[in-house]
Amino acid sequence: MGESTVSEVLDKFRGVIEKPYEKLKQWKDAHEVKVVGCSPMHFPEEMIHAAGMLPVVLQETEEPVTEGFSLVHPFFCGITRNIIDVGAKGGLHFFDGLIFNDICIQSRNAAFTLKRILPEAFPLFLFQFPTFQDRETVREDAMRELEKMRKNIENLADRRIDEGDLARSIALFNQNRDFLRRFHDWCLRNPRGLAFRDRQAVVRASMLTPKEEHCELMASLLKGLDQMNPPSFEGKGLFVSGHLCQSPKTAILDLIEGTGATVVDDDLYTGYRYYALDAGTEAGPMEAITGRMLDRSIPVPTRSEGVLRWGEYVVERAKYCRAQGVVVLIAKYCEPHLFQYPFIKSALNAAGIPHIMLETEPEVVSLEGMRTRLQAFLEMLD
């Protein structure tokens, strides 16, 4: 019975992430609720939810870039090029608003480009959260910027966000993150229980569906998983790190596990990073959101924090899950990650943890070269 329940829930999650914007358009038509897209990383979706709208994390679709070629530099990352291309083709017109976070120059360029080519399609805002977190006034600066965005969201929703609404949204999103962490813990105990591509589908679906609905499905999924008898783990376990704001292609995930290894844990944005931290409940709602965004326990390479301990963090996580090796996935042209990679490499080497770096292309090209490198890496782990 457990396997049947798990299969049914996973099918629903897979259906959500397959052609996500088409599914969102159908949902919006059926529910007559405003839908607001957020660029990945950092933005507090709770604020949009508290205004009675559906927050959605923008995704990279499978369609190749065509019309967007003339609108974006070829050395921009895959998700940036894809979002601009989808916008140029009219695929974002159903959104009632877009909010971009100033996480890097490419994200900022995507916001300005969409605002130029779609001037009347929907309101578009650029959220400039403080990037330098060591100055004394960082909390006040963050609160001030969040209050500005709160006003923009209220104008978009044509309703006020009161403290009670925001507190309830925070509680709901914390509950969803708790469900995802419980799911994460089950996968840590049972690495062979689910394919890594399915674990990614669970998290990505949370970014695209109402949290109320996702929580109900997560409760059913966890109940079904507890009734399963997954196979015991044997073989080589890998920790997968990287991809700061987009999901790795499923073909690459399948390739990693198709070589005989098992992904035992990750720190991907469409993985542990998304649900690792809750917003506290001991302070007011806006203070709680600010505190979560300023929390340094999960290293954030798109912020200036003095000494960034991402390499040490990966070492700690890899040791905790007893991974035999680390796969570092870097989206091509991702400057923040490329800048940090030498430090990650140094930390892994110092800890004696074998690793391989794979630079992923915006479009899936021939994977044979990557397969050969992975196979050689796994043989080295013997």
C-alpha positions in Angstrom: 0.0 0.0 0.0 2.9 2.4 0.8 4.4 2.0 -2.6 1.1 2.7 -4.3 0.6 5.9 -2.3 4.2 7.1 -3.0 3.8 6.4 -6.7 0.5 8.4 -6.9 2.0 11.4 -5.1 5.2 11.3 -7.1 3.1 11.2 -10.3 1.4 14.4 -9.2 4.7 16.1 -8.5 6.1 15.1 -11.8 3.0 16.4 -13.5 3.6 19.8 -11.9 7.2 20.2 -13.1 6.5 19.0 -16.6 5.8 22.1 -18.7 5.3 24.2 -15.4 4.0 27.4 -17.0 1.3 25.6 -18.9 0.1 23.9 -15.7 0.2 27.3 -13.8 -2.0 28.9 -16.5 -4.5 26.2 -16.1 -4.5 26.5 -12.3 -4.9 30.3 -12.5 -7.9 30.0 -14.9 -9.5 27.5 -12.6 -9.0 29.4 -9.3 -9.0 33.0 -10.5 -6.1 33.9 -8.2 -3.2 36.2 -9.1 0.1 34.5 -9.7 3.4 36.2 -9.1 6.8 34.9 -10.3 9.9 35.2 -8.2 13.5 34.8 -9.4 15.3 32.1 -7.5 17.1 32.5 -4.2 16.4 34.7 -1.1 13.0 36.3 -1.9 10.5 35.6 0.9 7.5 34.0 -0.9 5.5 34.4 2.3 4.9 38.1 1.6 3.2 37.3 -1.7 1.1 34.5 -0.1 0.0 36.8 2.7 -1.4 39.2 0.1 -3.7 36.4 -1.2 -1.6 35.6 -4.3 0.3 32.5 -5.4 4.1 32.9 -5.3 6.0 30.8 -7.9 9.7 30.4 -8.2 10.7 30.9 -11.9 11.9 27.7 -13.5 14.1 26.9 -16.5 12.0 25.1 -19.1 13.1 22.4 -21.5 12.5 24.4 -24.7 15.5 25.6 -26.6 16.4 29.3 -26.7 15.3 30.9 -30.1 13.9 34.4 -30.0 15.9 35.2 -26.9 19.2 34.9 -28.8 19.0 38.6 -29.9 18.1 39.8 -26.4 20.7 38.2 -24.1 24.4 37.7 -24.2 25.5 34.2 -25.1 27.7 34.1 -22.0 24.8 34.4 -19.6 23.7 31.3 -17.6 21.0 28.9 -18.8 18.2 30.0 -16.6 18.7 33.7 -17.4 18.7 33.0 -21.1 15.7 30.7 -20.8 13.5 33.1 -18.8 14.2 35.9 -21.3 13.4 33.6 -24.2 10.2 32.4 -22.7 9.2 36.0 -22.0 9.9 37.0 -25.6 7.7 34.2 -26.8 4.8 35.3 -24.6 5.1 32.4 -22.2 5.2 34.7 -19.1 2.2 36.8 -20.0 -0.2 35.0 -17.6 1.8 36.2 -14.6 0.3 39.2 -12.7 3.7 40.4 -11.7 7.4 39.4 -11.5 9.9 40.1 -8.7 13.6 39.7 -9.4 16.2 39.5 -6.7 19.5 41.3 -7.3 21.6 38.2 -6.7 24.0 38.7 -9.7 24.5 40.8 -12.7 22.8 38.2 -14.9 19.6 38.2 -12.8 19.6 42.0 -12.8 20.0 42.0 -16.6 17.1 39.6 -17.0 14.8 41.9 -15.0 15.8 45.0 -17.1 15.5 43.1 -20.4 12.0 41.7 -19.6 10.9 45.2 -18.4 12.1 46.6 -21.8 10.5 44.0 -24.0 7.3 43.5 -22.0 6.6 47.0 -20.8 2.9 46.6 -20.3 2.5 42.8 -19.7 2.7 43.0 -15.9 4.4 45.0 -13.1 8.1 44.0 -12.7 10.1 44.8 -9.6 13.8 44.5 -8.7 14.4 43.6 -5.1 17.8 44.8 -3.9 18.5 43.0 -0.7 21.8 44.1 1.0 24.7 41.9 -0.3 27.4 43.1 2.1 26.3 41.6 5.5 29.2 42.6 7.7 28.2 46.3 8.1 26.4 47.3 11.3 23.3 48.6 9.6 22.6 45.5 7.5 19.5 44.5 9.4 18.0 48.0 9.2 18.8 48.1 5.5 17.2 44.7 4.9 14.1 45.7 6.8 13.8 48.9 4.8 14.0 47.1 1.5 11.5 44.5 2.6 9.1 47.2 3.6 9.4 48.8 0.1 8.7 45.5 -1.5 5.8 44.9 0.9 4.2 48.1 -0.5 4.7 47.0 -4.0 3.1 43.6 -3.3 0.1 45.3 -1.6 -0.4 47.6 -4.6 -0.2 44.5 -6.9 -2.7 42.6 -4.8 -4.9 45.7 -4.1 -5.1 44.7 -0.5 -3.1 45.3 2.7 -0.8 42.7 4.2 -1.5 42.8 7.9 0.6 41.2 10.6 -1.8 38.3 11.2 -1.8 37.3 7.5 1.9 37.4 7.3 2.3 35.3 10.5 -0.1 32.7 9.2 1.8 32.5 5.9 5.1 32.2 7.7 3.7 29.3 9.8 2.4 27.6 6.6 5.8 27.9 4.8 7.6 26.7 7.9 5.3 23.7 8.0 6.1 22.9 4.3 9.8 23.2 5.0 9.4 20.8 7.9 7.7 18.3 5.7 10.5 18.6 3.2 13.2 18.2 5.9 11.4 15.1 7.1 11.4 13.8 3.6 15.1 14.7 3.4 15.8 12.7 6.5 14.0 9.7 5.2 16.1 9.8 2.0 19.3 10.1 4.1 18.3 6.9 6.0 17.2 5.2 2.8 19.5 6.5 -0.1 18.2 3.8 -2.5 14.5 4.4 -1.6 13.9 7.0 -4.4 15.8 8.1 -7.5 17.4 11.5 -7.1 15.4 12.9 -10.0 12.2 12.1 -8.0 13.6 13.8 -4.9 14.2 16.9 -7.1 10.6 16.7 -8.4 9.3 16.8 -4.8 11.1 20.0 -4.0 10.5 21.7 -7.4 6.8 21.0 -7.1 6.8 22.9 -3.8 8.0 26.0 -5.7 5.1 25.8 -8.2 2.1 24.8 -6.2 0.1 26.3 -3.4 1.8 25.4 -0.1 -1.5 24.2 1.3 -1.8 21.6 -1.4 1.8 20.6 -1.3 1.6 20.1 2.5 -1.3 17.7 2.0 0.6 15.7 -0.6 3.7 15.7 1.6 1.7 14.2 4.5 0.5 11.4 2.2 4.0 10.9 0.8 5.6 10.6 4.2 3.0 8.2 5.3 3.5 6.0 2.2 7.3 6.1 2.6 7.1 4.9 6.2 5.2 1.9 5.0 7.8 1.0 2.4 10.7 -1.4 2.7 13.4 0.2 0.6 16.4 -1.7 -0.5 19.5 -1.5 1.7 22.2 0.8 0.6 25.2 -0.8 -1.0 27.8 0.8 -3.3 29.2 4.3 -3.7 27.5 7.3 -2.2 27.9 10.7 -3.6 27.2 14.2 -2.2 26.0 16.6 -5.0 26.7 20.3 -4.6 26.1 23.4 -6.6 23.5 24.8 -9.1 22.8 27.9 -7.0 19.4 28.8 -8.5 18.3 26.2 -11.0 17.6 22.5 -11.2 20.1 20.3 -12.9 18.8 18.6 -16.0 17.2 15.2 -15.2 19.5 13.7 -17.9 22.5 14.7 -15.8 21.0 13.4 -12.6 20.1 10.1 -14.3 23.7 9.9 -15.6 25.2 10.3 -12.2 23.1 7.5 -10.7 23.2 5.5 -13.9 26.9 4.9 -13.5 26.2 2.8 -10.5 26.5 5.5 -7.7 23.8 6.7 -5.4 23.2 10.4 -4.5 23.0 10.3 -0.7 22.6 14.1 0.0 22.9 17.5 -1.7 23.1 21.2 -1.2 21.3 22.2 -4.4 18.9 25.2 -4.5 16.2 22.8 -5.7 17.2 20.6 -2.8 18.4 21.2 0.8 19.1 24.9 0.3 15.4 25.6 -0.4 14.0 24.2 2.9 16.9 24.2 5.3 16.0 27.3 7.3 12.7 28.4 8.9 11.6 31.9 9.7 11.6 32.3 13.5 8.4 32.9 15.4 9.9 34.7 18.5 9.8 38.1 16.8 7.4 40.0 14.6 6.7 38.6 11.1 8.9 41.1 9.2 11.7 40.6 11.7 11.3 36.9 11.3 11.6 37.1 7.5 14.6 39.4 7.8 16.3 37.0 10.2 15.9 34.1 7.9 17.3 36.0 5.0 20.3 37.1 7.0 21.0 33.7 8.5 24.6 32.6 7.7 24.4 29.0 8.7 23.9 28.1 5.0 26.7 29.8 3.0 25.3 32.1 0.3 27.9 32.8 -2.5 25.9 35.6 -4.0 26.5 37.8 -0.9 29.6 39.4 0.3 30.2 38.0 3.8 33.9 38.4 4.2 35.2 34.9 4.5 32.7 32.5 2.9 33.0 29.0 4.3 31.2 27.2 1.6 34.1 24.7 1.1 34.1 23.8 4.8 30.3 23.5 4.7 30.4 21.0 1.8 33.1 19.0 3.7 30.9 18.9 6.8 27.8 17.8 4.9 29.7 15.2 2.9 31.2 13.7 6.1 27.8 13.7 7.8 26.2 11.7 5.1 29.3 9.5 4.8 29.6 10.2 1.1 32.6 8.6 -0.6 32.9 11.5 -3.1 31.5 14.8 -4.1 30.1 15.9 -7.4 30.2 19.7 -7.9 27.8 20.8 -10.5 28.5 24.3 -11.9 26.0 25.9 -14.3 28.1 27.3 -17.2 28.8 31.0 -16.9 27.7 31.1 -13.2 30.2 33.7 -12.0 29.4 33.5 -8.2 29.9 29.7 -8.2 33.0 29.8 -10.5 34.6 32.3 -8.2 34.0 30.1 -5.1 35.0 26.8 -6.7 38.8 27.1 -6.1 38.0 27.5 -2.3 35.6 24.5 -2.4 38.3 22.4 -4.2 40.9 23.4 -1.7 38.7 22.5 1.3 37.8 19.1 -0.2 41.4 18.3 -1.0 42.5 19.3 2.5 39.9 17.0 4.0 40.9 14.1 1.7 37.5 13.9 0.1 37.6 13.0 -3.7 35.5 15.2 -5.9 34.8 15.9 -9.5 33.6 19.2 -11.0 31.1 19.0 -13.9 30.2 22.2 -15.8 26.7 21.8 -17.1 25.6 23.4 -20.4 22.4 25.4 -20.8 21.2 22.9 -23.3 21.8 19.2 -22.8 24.5 18.2 -25.3 26.2 14.9 -25.7 26.7 13.4 -22.3 29.3 10.8 -23.3 32.2 12.8 -22.2 30.6 13.5 -18.8 29.8 9.8 -18.5 33.4 8.8 -19.2 34.7 11.2 -16.5 32.2 10.0 -14.0 33.0 6.4 -14.6 36.7 7.1 -14.1 35.9 9.1 -10.9 33.9 6.2 -9.5 36.6 3.7 -10.3 39.0 5.9 -8.4 36.8 5.6 -5.3 37.4 1.8 -5.1 
